[in-house]
């Protein structure tokens, strides 16, 4: 074919096979788009199934039930926090010794009814709900807002005779002291700056994950565990008055 005829031949060829050649390139691309669009929603659906959010109830919604009675409520805060003040009717079952099976077995015939879980603000109770769900118990409900929202709503609480330092204050004092000590030691050796840096990373992680490793360690301190014996993880009351 001469060079002069090539452009015209190329145009004719593109007109005759253009539909098939260009279409063949476009159609597979379109075919790939459709399965991806179809697969996108099922993937989101399965992800939500694998990580279900625990059922929640606000203290305002729980108020009528608390006044009527006949409910099961456990408090997963530390024993020290529980003895300072807790919702009337709550049993103490600290998160670090929580035993879902023992608690459900102790409920007897009420094991099929909802079990309400409360903490200070709702973070630890959400973790407790996940522990129950992993153990196969799905009839658990997280009390959103915790005992702080409970008290603000005007619901009945029991207070201990002795004022105790809250776990939150203990964490702040401990973090502040470690930061101060690390900063002072850094005047002698710069490597001691690792201590306040580690505290900063820990506090940042605690805020992002809504968990506090230092708080969990402090719950095991003698002054926080020496109040009563609830080692079975099945729950206990404050001097028999819950």
Order of alpha helices (4+ residues) and beta strands (2+ residues): alpha-beta-alpha-beta-alpha-beta-beta-alpha-beta-alpha-beta-alpha-beta-alpha-alpha-alpha-alpha
